[in-house]
Structure formats: C-alpha cells, structure tokens
Amino acid sequence: QVQLVESGGGLVQAGGSLRLSCAASRSIFSINAMGWYRQAPGKQRELVATITSTGSPNYADSVKGRFTISRDNANNIVTLQMNSLKPEDTAVYYCNAYAPRYGGNYWGQGTQVTVSS
C-alpha cells in the first residue's frame, strides 16, 4: 500500500499563490505516476496535473502556465505550485499515486483550497 498525506491548502485572494505538498509512505521513484486532482462542490473530480517517475509532467488546460508540478525523489514528496489563482480553482485537492506495483491507485485525504474574488 501507499499512504499519502497532503498539506498546504488554505484561503487566498485571486491572483495569489499556494503550494501543496504530498508526502508518500513509499519511494515515489518506484511509483509510476503521481498527481493532483480536484473536486469542486457539485462537480466530478478532475485531473489537475500529473508527473511520471521519469519526471514528465502533464497539465489540465485550465491550469497550464499557472501551476507547476514537481517531485523530490529523495524525500518522497510531490509538490504543486499554484500561481495566479482564480476563484474557479476553489476545490478540494487530492494527491494521487498510480502504483500498480503496490496494488493499485491511492488517494490522500484531500486539502481545501479556497480562492476569494
């Protein structure tokens, strides 16, 4: 199994920045892909950004140019730097680990991000 613990959410004004971190219980180098998803009230969970074990990132069109995903293999942490935040970025953000080697797909408990206008 893989345990994931998120941190860094909060309340910020539009145009501001937040940094989310996800600490994994296993070496993220051995995990196929790590990512961030979000779910706003009344909406389905959606992909925000992912990064493979080799460091290739992928972003949703809505966050390209504003968000950056990165990974620290030495400390088993994946970070999402969010700049130029908009009210529509308000959601619960979930860390995800796609880890078939360890039995499947894993999720963190989520962290709230609220962007005020």
DSSP file (Angstrom, degrees, kcal/mol; ACC not computed):
  #  RESIDUE AA STRUCTURE BP1 BP2  ACC     N-H-->O    O-->H-N    N-H-->O    O-->H-N    TCO  KAPPA ALPHA  PHI   PSI    X-CA   Y-CA   Z-CA
    1    1 A Q              0   0    0      0, 0.0     2,-0.4     0, 0.0   102,-0.1   0.000 360.0 360.0 360.0 163.7    0.0    0.0    0.0
    2    2 A V        -     0   0    0    100,-0.1     2,-0.4    95,-0.1   105,-0.1  -0.989 360.0-156.6-130.8 122.9    0.9    3.7   -0.3
    3    3 A Q        -     0   0    0     -2,-0.4    22,-1.8   103,-0.1     2,-0.4  -0.828  10.4-164.5 -97.3 138.9   -0.2    6.3    2.2
    4    4 A L  E     -A   24   0A   0     -2,-0.4     2,-0.5   103,-0.4   105,-0.5  -0.981   6.4-169.7-125.7 133.1   -0.4    9.9    1.0
    5    5 A V  E     -A   23   0A   0     18,-2.0    18,-2.6    -2,-0.4     2,-0.2  -0.972   9.6-159.0-126.8 118.3   -0.6   13.0    3.2
    6    6 A E  E     +A   22   0A   0     -2,-0.5     2,-0.3    16,-0.2    16,-0.2  -0.588  15.0 168.2 -93.1 155.7   -1.4   16.4    1.7
    7    7 A S  E     +A   21   0A   0     14,-2.0    14,-2.8    -2,-0.2   104,-0.1  -0.976  41.5  64.3-154.9 161.3   -0.6   19.8    3.2
    8    8 A G        +     0   0    0     -2,-0.3    11,-0.4     1,-0.2    14,-0.0   0.396  59.4 133.8 107.9  -2.0   -0.6   23.4    2.2
    9    9 A G        +     0   0    0     12,-0.1     2,-0.3     9,-0.1    -1,-0.2  -0.152  22.9 118.3 -71.2 175.0   -4.2   24.2    1.4
   10   10 A G  E     -d  113   0B   0    102,-1.1   104,-2.8   101,-0.1     2,-0.4  -0.991  59.8 -49.5 161.8-164.1   -5.9   27.4    2.6
   11   11 A L  E     +d  114   0B   0     -2,-0.3     2,-0.3   102,-0.2   104,-0.2  -0.894  51.7 163.9-108.5 131.9   -7.6   30.6    1.7
   12   12 A V  E     -d  115   0B   0    102,-2.5   104,-2.4    -2,-0.4     2,-0.1  -0.985  35.4-110.4-145.0 153.0   -6.1   33.0   -0.7
   13   13 A Q  E >   -d  116   0B   0     -2,-0.3     3,-2.3   102,-0.2    72,-0.2  -0.476  52.0 -80.8 -79.7 154.8   -7.2   36.0   -2.8
   14   14 A A  T 3  S+     0   0    0    102,-2.5    72,-0.2     1,-0.3    -1,-0.1  -0.277 120.4  29.7 -54.4 137.4   -7.5   35.8   -6.5
   15   15 A G  T 3  S+     0   0    0     70,-3.2    69,-0.6     1,-0.3    -1,-0.3   0.271 100.0 114.2  92.0 -10.7   -4.1   36.3   -8.1
   16   16 A G    <   -     0   0    0     -3,-2.3    69,-2.3    69,-0.2     2,-0.3  -0.088  59.1-119.3 -84.8-173.1   -2.3   34.8   -5.1
   17   17 A S        -     0   0    0     66,-0.2     2,-0.3    67,-0.2    66,-0.2  -0.930  21.0-178.4-131.7 151.4   -0.3   31.7   -4.8
   18   18 A L  E     - B   0  82A   0     64,-2.2    64,-3.2    -2,-0.3     2,-0.5  -0.977  15.2-146.6-142.5 155.1   -0.4   28.5   -2.8
   19   19 A R  E     - B   0  81A   0    -11,-0.4     2,-0.4    -2,-0.3    62,-0.2  -0.980  12.3-163.0-127.0 120.1    1.9   25.5   -2.6
   20   20 A L  E     - B   0  80A   0     60,-2.8    60,-2.8    -2,-0.5     2,-0.4  -0.812   5.4-164.7-101.6 141.9    0.6   22.0   -2.0
   21   21 A S  E     -AB   7  79A   0    -14,-2.8   -14,-2.0    -2,-0.4     2,-0.4  -0.950   7.6-163.5-125.4 148.1    2.7   19.1   -0.9
   22   22 A C  E     -AB   6  78A   0     56,-2.1    56,-2.2    -2,-0.4     2,-0.5  -0.973   6.9-159.7-132.1 116.9    2.1   15.4   -0.8
   23   23 A A  E     -AB   5  77A   0    -18,-2.6   -18,-2.0    -2,-0.4     2,-0.3  -0.852  11.1-154.1 -99.5 127.1    4.2   13.1    1.3
   24   24 A A  E     -A    4   0A   0     52,-2.6   -20,-0.2    -2,-0.5     4,-0.1  -0.725  17.8-139.1-102.9 150.3    4.2    9.4    0.3
   25   25 A S  S    S+     0   0    0    -22,-1.8     2,-0.3    -2,-0.3   -21,-0.1   0.585  87.9  46.9 -82.5 -10.1    4.9    6.5    2.5
   26   26 A R  S    S-     0   0    0    -23,-0.3     2,-0.3    50,-0.1    -2,-0.1  -0.829 106.6 -74.7-125.4 165.9    7.0    4.7   -0.2
   27   27 A S    >   -     0   0    0     -2,-0.3     3,-1.3     1,-0.2     4,-0.1  -0.433  35.9-152.6 -59.4 120.1    9.7    5.7   -2.6
   28   28 A I  G >  S+     0   0    0     45,-0.3     3,-1.1    -2,-0.3    -1,-0.2   0.668  90.7  73.3 -73.1 -13.6    8.0    7.8   -5.3
   29   29 A F  G 3  S+     0   0    0     44,-0.3    -1,-0.3     1,-0.2    -2,-0.1   0.807  97.3  49.5 -65.7 -27.1   10.7    6.7   -7.7
   30   30 A S  G <  S+     0   0    0     -3,-1.3     2,-0.5    69,-0.0    -1,-0.2   0.407  93.2  92.8 -91.4   1.8    9.0    3.3   -7.7
   31   31 A I  S <  S-     0   0    0     -3,-1.1    68,-0.2     1,-0.1     3,-0.1  -0.841  73.7-138.9-100.6 130.8    5.6    4.8   -8.3
   32   32 A N  S    S-     0   0    0     66,-0.7    21,-1.8    -2,-0.5     2,-0.3   0.902  78.8  -9.0 -56.6 -46.9    4.5    5.0  -12.0
   33   33 A A  E     -FE  52  98B   0     65,-1.3    65,-3.0    19,-0.2     2,-0.3  -0.992  56.1-158.8-154.5 144.6    2.9    8.4  -11.7
   34   34 A M  E     +FE  51  97B   0     17,-2.6    17,-3.0    -2,-0.3     2,-0.3  -0.899  26.6 159.7-118.3 152.6    1.9   10.9   -9.0
   35   35 A G  E     -FE  50  96B   0     61,-2.4    61,-2.8    -2,-0.3     2,-0.4  -0.980  35.6-116.8-162.5 174.7   -0.6   13.6   -9.5
   36   36 A W  E     +FE  49  95B   0     13,-3.2    12,-2.6    -2,-0.3    13,-1.8  -0.981  26.5 178.0-123.0 134.9   -3.1   16.1   -8.2
   37   37 A Y  E     -FE  47  94B   0     57,-2.6    57,-3.3    -2,-0.4     2,-0.3  -0.860  10.5-154.4-126.0 162.6   -6.8   16.1   -8.8
   38   38 A R  E     -FE  46  93B   0      8,-2.5     8,-3.0    -2,-0.3     2,-0.4  -0.981   7.9-161.0-141.8 155.7   -9.5   18.4   -7.6
   39   39 A Q  E     - E   0  92B   0     53,-2.1    53,-2.2    -2,-0.3     6,-0.2  -0.948   7.7-162.9-140.2 116.3  -13.2   18.3   -6.9
   40   40 A A    >   -     0   0    0      4,-0.4     3,-2.3    -2,-0.4    51,-0.1  -0.592  45.6 -75.5 -91.2 158.0  -15.4   21.3   -6.6
   41   41 A P  T 3  S+     0   0    0      0, 0.0    -1,-0.1     0, 0.0     3,-0.1  -0.287 118.8   6.8 -55.6 129.7  -18.9   21.2   -4.9
   42   42 A G  T 3  S+     0   0    0      1,-0.3     2,-0.3    -3,-0.1    -2,-0.0   0.526 113.8  99.9  77.5   5.5  -21.4   19.6   -7.2
   43   43 A K  S <  S-     0   0    0     -3,-2.3    -1,-0.3     1,-0.0     2,-0.1  -0.810  75.2-102.8-122.5 163.5  -18.7   18.6   -9.8
   44   44 A Q        -     0   0    0     -2,-0.3    -4,-0.4     1,-0.1     2,-0.2  -0.443  46.6 -92.3 -79.0 156.3  -16.8   15.5  -10.7
   45   45 A R        -     0   0    0     -6,-0.2     2,-0.3    -2,-0.1    -6,-0.2  -0.477  51.2-166.9 -66.3 137.4  -13.2   15.0   -9.6
   46   46 A E  E     -F   38   0B   0     -8,-3.0    -8,-2.5    -2,-0.2     2,-0.2  -0.933  23.5-101.9-132.0 152.9  -10.9   16.2  -12.4
   47   47 A L  E     +F   37   0B   0     -2,-0.3   -10,-0.2   -10,-0.2     3,-0.1  -0.477  32.9 172.0 -70.6 138.4   -7.2   16.0  -13.2
   48   48 A V  E     -     0   0B   0    -12,-2.6    12,-2.5     1,-0.3     2,-0.3   0.739  64.1 -26.5-107.3 -55.5   -5.1   19.0  -12.4
   49   49 A A  E     -FG  36  59B   0    -13,-1.8   -13,-3.2    10,-0.2    -1,-0.3  -0.979  52.9-167.0-161.5 148.2   -1.5   17.7  -13.1
   50   50 A T  E     -FG  35  58B   0      8,-2.4     8,-2.2    -2,-0.3     2,-0.3  -0.936   3.7-161.6-134.6 161.3    0.5   14.5  -13.1
   51   51 A I  E     -FG  34  57B   0    -17,-3.0   -17,-2.6    -2,-0.3    19,-0.1  -0.983  15.9-135.8-145.2 132.9    4.1   13.6  -13.2
   52   52 A T  E >   -F   33   0B   0      4,-2.0     3,-1.7    -2,-0.3   -19,-0.2  -0.228  33.9 -99.3 -82.2 174.3    5.7   10.3  -14.2
   53   53 A S  T 3  S+     0   0    0    -21,-1.8   -20,-0.1     1,-0.3    -1,-0.1   0.736 126.3  53.4 -65.4 -21.0    8.5    8.5  -12.4
   54   54 A T  T 3  S-     0   0    0    -22,-0.3    -1,-0.3     2,-0.1   -21,-0.1   0.415 124.5-103.5 -93.7   1.4   10.9    9.9  -15.1
   55   55 A G    <   +     0   0    0     -3,-1.7    -2,-0.1     1,-0.3    16,-0.1   0.584  67.7 149.1  94.5  10.9    9.7   13.5  -14.4
   56   56 A S        -     0   0    0      1,-0.0    -4,-2.0     2,-0.0    -1,-0.3  -0.689  33.1-151.0 -82.1 121.3    7.4   14.1  -17.3
   57   57 A P  E     -G   51   0B   0      0, 0.0     2,-0.3     0, 0.0    -6,-0.2  -0.536  13.2-169.2 -91.6 158.4    4.6   16.5  -16.4
   58   58 A N  E     -G   50   0B   0     -8,-2.2    -8,-2.4    -2,-0.2     2,-0.3  -0.986   9.1-166.9-143.8 135.9    1.1   16.7  -17.7
   59   59 A Y  E     -G   49   0B   0     -2,-0.3   -10,-0.2   -10,-0.2     2,-0.2  -0.918  25.8-113.1-127.5 148.2   -1.4   19.5  -17.0
   60   60 A A    >>  -     0   0    0    -12,-2.5     3,-1.7    -2,-0.3     4,-1.0  -0.510  36.4-117.8 -67.1 146.8   -5.1   20.2  -17.5
   61   61 A D  T 34 S+     0   0    0      1,-0.3     3,-0.5     2,-0.2    -1,-0.1   0.841 111.9  63.4 -57.2 -33.6   -5.6   23.0  -20.0
   62   62 A S  T 34 S+     0   0    0      1,-0.2    -1,-0.3     3,-0.0   -14,-0.0   0.672 111.8  34.0 -69.0 -16.4   -7.2   25.2  -17.3
   63   63 A V  T X> S+     0   0    0     -3,-1.7     3,-2.3   -15,-0.2     4,-2.3   0.461  82.5 127.8-118.0  -3.8   -4.0   25.3  -15.2
   64   64 A K  T 3< S+     0   0    0     -4,-1.0     4,-0.1    -3,-0.5    -3,-0.0  -0.289  80.8  15.6 -57.4 134.2   -1.3   25.4  -17.9
   65   65 A G  T 34 S+     0   0    0      2,-0.4    -1,-0.3     1,-0.1     3,-0.1   0.299 125.8  59.6  85.3 -10.5    1.1   28.2  -17.4
   66   66 A R  T <4 S+     0   0    0     -3,-2.3    17,-2.0     1,-0.2     2,-0.3   0.692  98.1  51.7-116.4 -34.7   -0.1   28.8  -13.8
   67   67 A F  E  <  -C   82   0A   0     -4,-2.3    -2,-0.4    15,-0.2     2,-0.4  -0.798  59.5-165.9-109.1 148.3    0.6   25.6  -12.0
   68   68 A T  E     -C   81   0A   0     13,-2.3    13,-3.0    -2,-0.3     2,-0.4  -0.991   4.5-158.7-134.9 127.2    3.8   23.6  -11.7
   69   69 A I  E     +C   80   0A   0     -2,-0.4     2,-0.3    11,-0.2    11,-0.2  -0.853  19.7 167.0-103.4 140.3    4.1   20.0  -10.5
   70   70 A S  E     -C   79   0A   0      9,-2.2     9,-2.7    -2,-0.4     2,-0.4  -0.962  21.6-141.3-146.9 163.2    7.4   18.7   -9.3
   71   71 A R  E     -C   78   0A   0     -2,-0.3     2,-0.7     7,-0.2     7,-0.2  -0.984   5.6-157.3-133.8 142.2    8.8   15.7   -7.4
   72   72 A D  E >>> -C   77   0A   0      5,-3.3     5,-1.7    -2,-0.4     4,-1.0  -0.887  12.4-176.1-114.7  94.5   11.5   15.3   -4.8
   73   73 A N  T 345S+     0   0    0     -2,-0.7   -45,-0.3     1,-0.2   -44,-0.3   0.826  79.1  59.8 -64.3 -31.3   12.5   11.7   -5.1
   74   74 A A  T 345S+     0   0    0      1,-0.2    -1,-0.2    -3,-0.1    -2,-0.0   0.854 118.6  28.5 -66.2 -33.7   14.9   11.9   -2.1
   75   75 A N  T <45S-     0   0    0     -3,-0.6    -1,-0.2     2,-0.2    -2,-0.2   0.351 105.1-121.5-110.4   4.4   12.2   12.9    0.3
   76   76 A N  T  <5 +     0   0    0     -4,-1.0   -52,-2.6    -3,-0.2     2,-0.4   0.907  65.1 138.3  58.2  45.6    9.2   11.2   -1.4
   77   77 A I  E   < -BC  23  72A   0     -5,-1.7    -5,-3.3   -54,-0.2     2,-0.4  -0.970  39.7-162.5-125.9 137.3    7.3   14.5   -1.9
   78   78 A V  E     -BC  22  71A   0    -56,-2.2   -56,-2.1    -2,-0.4     2,-0.4  -0.973  16.4-161.7-115.9 134.2    5.3   15.8   -4.8
   79   79 A T  E     -BC  21  70A   0     -9,-2.7    -9,-2.2    -2,-0.4     2,-0.5  -0.897  14.2-159.7-121.3 143.5    4.6   19.5   -4.9
   80   80 A L  E     -BC  20  69A   0    -60,-2.8   -60,-2.8    -2,-0.4     2,-0.6  -0.952  10.0-161.4-121.9 109.8    2.0   21.6   -6.8
   81   81 A Q  E     -BC  19  68A   0    -13,-3.0   -13,-2.3    -2,-0.5     2,-0.6  -0.818   9.7-165.4 -90.3 121.5    2.9   25.2   -7.0
   82   82 A M  E     +BC  18  67A   0    -64,-3.2   -64,-2.2    -2,-0.6     2,-0.3  -0.936  11.4 173.3-116.8 116.0   -0.2   27.2   -7.9
   83   83 A N        +     0   0    0    -17,-2.0   -66,-0.2    -2,-0.6   -67,-0.2  -0.742  59.4  23.8-115.1 164.0    0.2   30.8   -9.1
   84   84 A S  S    S-     0   0    0    -69,-0.6    -1,-0.2    -2,-0.3   -67,-0.2   0.906  84.4-160.6  49.5  49.2   -2.3   33.3  -10.4
   85   85 A L        -     0   0    0    -69,-2.3   -70,-3.2    -3,-0.2   -69,-0.2  -0.270   7.5-158.2 -66.4 146.2   -5.1   31.6   -8.6
   86   86 A K    >   -     0   0    0    -72,-0.2     3,-2.3   -71,-0.1     4,-0.2  -0.842  31.5-110.4-120.5 156.7   -8.7   32.2   -9.7
   87   87 A P  G >  S+     0   0    0      0, 0.0     3,-1.8     0, 0.0    28,-0.4   0.840 117.2  63.7 -55.6 -31.9  -11.9   31.7   -7.9
   88   88 A E  G 3  S+     0   0    0      1,-0.3   -48,-0.0   -48,-0.0    -3,-0.0   0.557  88.4  69.6 -72.3  -5.7  -12.7   28.7  -10.2
   89   89 A D  G <  S+     0   0    0     -3,-2.3    -1,-0.3    26,-0.0     2,-0.2   0.521  71.1 120.6 -83.5  -6.3   -9.7   26.9   -8.7
   90   90 A T    <   +     0   0    0     -3,-1.8     2,-0.3    -4,-0.2    24,-0.2  -0.410  40.6 105.0 -62.2 125.2  -11.6   26.6   -5.5
   91   91 A A  E    S- H   0 113B   0     22,-2.0    22,-2.7    -2,-0.2     2,-0.6  -0.970  76.4 -78.2-178.6 171.8  -11.9   22.9   -4.7
   92   92 A V  E     -EH  39 112B   0    -53,-2.2   -53,-2.1    -2,-0.3     2,-0.5  -0.871  48.3-146.5 -89.1 126.7  -10.7   20.0   -2.5
   93   93 A Y  E     -EH  38 111B   0     18,-3.1    18,-2.1    -2,-0.6     2,-0.4  -0.829  13.1-163.6-101.6 131.2   -7.3   18.9   -3.9
   94   94 A Y  E     -E   37   0B   0    -57,-3.3   -57,-2.6    -2,-0.5     2,-0.3  -0.931  13.5-137.6-118.3 135.0   -6.4   15.3   -3.7
   95   95 A C  E     -E   36   0B   0     -2,-0.4    13,-2.1   -59,-0.2     2,-0.4  -0.691  25.2-164.0 -84.4 142.7   -3.0   13.7   -4.2
   96   96 A N  E     -EI  35 107B   0    -61,-2.8   -61,-2.4    -2,-0.3     2,-0.5  -0.977  14.4-164.3-132.4 143.0   -2.9   10.5   -6.2
   97   97 A A  E     -EI  34 106B   0      9,-2.2     9,-2.5    -2,-0.4     2,-1.0  -0.980   8.7-156.9-126.6 119.0   -0.4    7.7   -6.7
   98   98 A Y  E     +EI  33 105B   0    -65,-3.0   -65,-1.3    -2,-0.5   -66,-0.7  -0.833  32.2 157.0 -92.8 104.8   -0.8    5.3   -9.6
   99   99 A A  E > > + I   0 104B   0      5,-2.8     5,-2.1    -2,-1.0     3,-1.7  -0.599  18.2 165.1-136.1  71.2    1.1    2.4   -8.2
  100  100 A P  G > 5S+     0   0    0      0, 0.0     3,-1.4     0, 0.0    -1,-0.1   0.810  80.0  66.2 -58.5 -27.6    0.3   -1.0   -9.7
  101  101 A R  G 3 5S+     0   0    0      1,-0.3   -70,-0.1   -71,-0.2    -2,-0.1   0.816 107.9  39.9 -61.1 -29.3    3.4   -2.4   -8.2
  102  102 A Y  G < 5S-     0   0    0     -3,-1.7    -1,-0.3     2,-0.2  -100,-0.1   0.148 135.3 -79.7-110.0  18.2    1.8   -1.8   -4.8
  103  103 A G  T < 5S-     0   0    0     -3,-1.4     2,-0.4    -4,-0.1    -2,-0.1   0.423  80.3 -59.5 108.1  -2.7   -1.6   -2.9   -5.6
  104  104 A G  E   <S-I   99   0B   0     -5,-2.1    -5,-2.8     2,-0.0     2,-0.4  -0.985  83.7  -6.6 147.0-141.3   -3.4    0.0   -7.4
  105  105 A N  E     -I   98   0B   0     -2,-0.4     2,-0.3    -7,-0.2    -7,-0.2  -0.871  53.6-165.5-109.2 131.0   -4.4    3.6   -7.2
  106  106 A Y  E     -I   97   0B   0     -9,-2.5    -9,-2.2    -2,-0.4     2,-0.3  -0.899   3.0-162.6-124.5 149.4   -4.1    5.5   -4.0
  107  107 A W  E     -I   96   0B   0     -2,-0.3  -103,-0.4   -11,-0.2   -11,-0.2  -0.950  13.8-132.8-129.7 146.5   -5.6    8.8   -2.7
  108  108 A G        -     0   0    0    -13,-2.1  -103,-0.2    -2,-0.3     3,-0.1  -0.256  38.0-100.1 -81.5-178.5   -4.8   11.2    0.0
  109  109 A Q        -     0   0    0   -105,-0.5   -15,-0.1     1,-0.1  -104,-0.1   0.630  64.2-115.1 -82.4 -13.5   -7.4   12.7    2.3
  110  110 A G        -     0   0    0      1,-0.1     2,-0.4   -15,-0.1   -16,-0.2   0.126  18.3-129.5  95.3 149.8   -7.7   16.0    0.4
  111  111 A T  E     - H   0  93B   0    -18,-2.1   -18,-3.1  -104,-0.1     2,-0.3  -0.999  22.7-120.0-138.1 135.7   -6.9   19.6    1.3
  112  112 A Q  E     - H   0  92B   0     -2,-0.4  -102,-1.1   -20,-0.2     2,-0.5  -0.559  23.3-172.1 -80.7 132.1   -9.2   22.5    0.8
  113  113 A V  E     -dH  10  91B   0    -22,-2.7   -22,-2.0    -2,-0.3     2,-0.5  -0.993   5.5-176.5-120.5 123.1   -8.1   25.4   -1.5
  114  114 A T  E     -d   11   0B   0   -104,-2.8  -102,-2.5    -2,-0.5     2,-0.6  -0.982   6.9-167.9-124.5 125.0  -10.4   28.4   -1.5
  115  115 A V  E     -d   12   0B   0     -2,-0.5     2,-0.3   -28,-0.4  -102,-0.2  -0.951  11.3-154.1-114.6 117.8   -9.8   31.4   -3.8
  116  116 A S  E      d   13   0B   0   -104,-2.4  -102,-2.5    -2,-0.6    -2,-0.0  -0.639 360.0 360.0 -92.9 148.5  -11.7   34.5   -3.0
  117  117 A S              0   0    0     -2,-0.3    -1,-0.1  -104,-0.2  -104,-0.1   0.447 360.0 360.0 -89.7 360.0  -12.6   37.1   -5.6
